[in-house]
Structures are given as structure tokens and as C-alpha cells.
Amino acid sequence: HCNAVEMVKKVLAEHEYDEIIACGPEVMLFFLLKYLNEIGMKCQFSLERYMKCGAGVCGACMCDEHRVCKDGPVFTGEQINKMKDFGTGRRDASGTFVSYR
């Protein structure tokens, strides 16, 4: 058994792909992006953020200046690499930032 990032490493060792598309917990995506950056692989991730209004008004789903509900939820690796908030924490139902560290 292994985690998702280790599984991607095993699959990429046996098969060739142009791009990886993934969704899941942000912590997992953070480490997957780190690995994909190391090997120069393009990717797109569907980000999971708490979305209260779904219209980009409340700001609960913000990742830097991006409203995940309105501007996403799918972002390229290039976009995510520029997001300072990505992989650092999340907002709970009240809108309070909860750090992963």
C-alpha cells in the first residue's frame, strides 16, 4: 500500500503522460504538485474549498485572489504555483482560517 503521490510515481515510472489531472484533499495536491514540479510534468487540479455562496461574493473559498467557486475550481499547475495560500490551510464553515501546520 502507498499514498496517492507514491502511486503517481509508480504509474509514471511505467507509463508516459502529457499531463496529470487530479482532485482531492489540498494537502495531497500540495505534495503532488511539488513532485510534478520536480519532474516538469504539467497538471490541472480541481481545488476543494468551502463554498458558501457559489457565486464569488462571500470570499469563503478564496485562494489568494482567486475565487475557487467562480474562477475555478480547476486551475493549472502554473496558476497554483503562484498561489501563496495553496497548501497552507483552509477556511472552516465560519470562514476562519485553519492552518495545516
VOKOL-146558 format. One record per residue (C-alpha): x, y, z; residue number from 1; residue in one letter. Coordinates in Angstrom, 3 decimals, padded with zeros to 6 digits. Example, Ala and Ser with C-alpha at 12.3 -4.5 7.8 and 13.67 -1.06 7.14 Angstrom:
BEGIN
+----------+----------+----------+-----+---+
:       c1 :       c2 :       c3 :   k : r :
+----------+----------+----------+-----+---+
:  012.300 : -004.500 :  007.800 :   1 : a :
:  013.670 : -001.060 :  007.140 :   2 : s :
+----------+----------+----------+-----+---+
//
This chain:
BEGIN
+----------+----------+----------+-----+---+
:       c1 :       c2 :       c3 :   k : r :
+----------+----------+----------+-----+---+
:  000.000 :  000.000 :  000.000 :   1 : h :
:  001.068 :  003.581 : -000.577 :   2 : c :
: -000.270 :  007.116 : -000.633 :   3 : n :
: -001.601 :  008.824 : -003.766 :   4 : a :
:  001.648 :  010.630 : -004.585 :   5 : v :
:  003.649 :  007.404 : -004.340 :   6 : e :
:  001.098 :  005.725 : -006.624 :   7 : m :
:  001.504 :  008.505 : -009.208 :   8 : v :
:  005.276 :  008.000 : -009.060 :   9 : k :
:  004.835 :  004.265 : -009.734 :  10 : k :
:  002.408 :  004.844 : -012.616 :  11 : v :
:  004.654 :  007.479 : -014.229 :  12 : l :
:  007.616 :  005.105 : -013.982 :  13 : a :
:  005.704 :  002.622 : -016.162 :  14 : e :
:  003.642 :  004.871 : -018.442 :  15 : h :
:  004.068 :  008.173 : -020.251 :  16 : e :
:  001.556 :  011.002 : -019.940 :  17 : y :
:  001.483 :  014.607 : -021.144 :  18 : d :
: -000.429 :  015.953 : -018.160 :  19 : e :
: -001.828 :  014.863 : -014.797 :  20 : i :
: -005.348 :  015.849 : -013.733 :  21 : i :
: -006.236 :  015.397 : -010.070 :  22 : a :
: -008.663 :  016.269 : -007.318 :  23 : c :
: -008.646 :  015.508 : -003.633 :  24 : g :
: -007.548 :  016.967 : -000.317 :  25 : p :
: -005.403 :  020.078 : -000.708 :  26 : e :
: -002.576 :  018.618 :  001.381 :  27 : v :
: -002.308 :  015.687 : -001.040 :  28 : m :
: -002.439 :  018.020 : -004.046 :  29 : l :
:  000.273 :  020.191 : -002.465 :  30 : f :
:  002.709 :  017.264 : -002.317 :  31 : f :
:  001.639 :  016.003 : -005.737 :  32 : l :
:  002.318 :  019.448 : -007.238 :  33 : l :
:  005.722 :  019.525 : -005.550 :  34 : k :
:  006.620 :  016.195 : -007.185 :  35 : y :
:  005.207 :  017.151 : -010.596 :  36 : l :
:  007.207 :  020.399 : -010.499 :  37 : n :
:  010.364 :  018.369 : -009.815 :  38 : e :
:  009.838 :  016.234 : -012.919 :  39 : i :
:  008.477 :  019.044 : -015.113 :  40 : g :
:  005.026 :  017.495 : -015.605 :  41 : m :
:  002.055 :  019.693 : -016.495 :  42 : k :
: -001.051 :  019.346 : -014.364 :  43 : c :
: -004.533 :  020.600 : -013.606 :  44 : q :
: -006.090 :  020.318 : -010.158 :  45 : f :
: -009.678 :  020.719 : -009.046 :  46 : s :
: -009.408 :  022.557 : -005.728 :  47 : l :
: -011.709 :  021.800 : -002.827 :  48 : e :
: -012.562 :  024.863 : -000.772 :  49 : r :
: -015.560 :  025.578 :  001.440 :  50 : y :
: -018.020 :  027.333 : -000.897 :  51 : m :
: -020.803 :  029.148 :  000.923 :  52 : k :
: -022.427 :  031.214 : -001.816 :  53 : c :
: -021.088 :  029.596 : -005.001 :  54 : g :
: -021.188 :  032.984 : -006.742 :  55 : a :
: -017.895 :  034.547 : -005.663 :  56 : g :
: -019.462 :  037.026 : -003.244 :  57 : v :
: -018.683 :  035.724 :  000.261 :  58 : c :
: -014.944 :  035.030 : -000.131 :  59 : g :
: -015.038 :  031.764 :  001.838 :  60 : a :
: -013.354 :  029.844 : -000.982 :  61 : c :
: -010.553 :  032.320 : -001.732 :  62 : m :
: -007.076 :  031.067 : -002.575 :  63 : c :
: -005.073 :  034.280 : -002.842 :  64 : d :
: -007.098 :  036.473 : -005.218 :  65 : e :
: -008.823 :  033.509 : -006.871 :  66 : h :
: -012.433 :  032.665 : -006.033 :  67 : r :
: -012.410 :  028.881 : -006.349 :  68 : v :
: -016.192 :  028.766 : -006.865 :  69 : c :
: -016.159 :  031.332 : -009.680 :  70 : k :
: -012.630 :  031.335 : -011.175 :  71 : d :
: -012.217 :  027.566 : -010.854 :  72 : g :
: -012.465 :  025.075 : -009.359 :  73 : p :
: -009.944 :  023.732 : -011.893 :  74 : v :
: -006.592 :  025.532 : -012.078 :  75 : f :
: -003.399 :  024.717 : -013.959 :  76 : t :
: -000.176 :  023.898 : -012.164 :  77 : g :
:  001.226 :  027.225 : -013.384 :  78 : e :
: -001.636 :  029.083 : -011.702 :  79 : q :
: -001.402 :  027.060 : -008.493 :  80 : i :
:  002.378 :  027.549 : -008.254 :  81 : n :
:  001.699 :  031.295 : -007.889 :  82 : k :
: -000.880 :  030.814 : -005.099 :  83 : m :
:  000.774 :  031.526 : -001.747 :  84 : k :
: -002.282 :  030.214 :  000.157 :  85 : d :
: -002.264 :  026.829 : -001.597 :  86 : f :
: -001.305 :  024.025 :  000.768 :  87 : g :
: -001.064 :  026.259 :  003.858 :  88 : t :
: -004.548 :  025.842 :  005.315 :  89 : g :
: -008.263 :  026.061 :  004.761 :  90 : r :
: -011.280 :  028.057 :  005.867 :  91 : r :
: -013.883 :  026.359 :  008.024 :  92 : d :
: -017.658 :  026.859 :  007.800 :  93 : a :
: -017.412 :  030.123 :  009.773 :  94 : s :
: -014.751 :  031.495 :  007.413 :  95 : g :
: -011.953 :  031.181 :  009.976 :  96 : t :
: -008.564 :  030.223 :  008.521 :  97 : f :
: -007.289 :  026.896 :  009.879 :  98 : v :
: -003.567 :  026.308 :  009.300 :  99 : s :
: -002.290 :  022.879 :  008.225 : 100 : y :
:  000.923 :  023.451 :  010.159 : 101 : r :
+----------+----------+----------+-----+---+
//
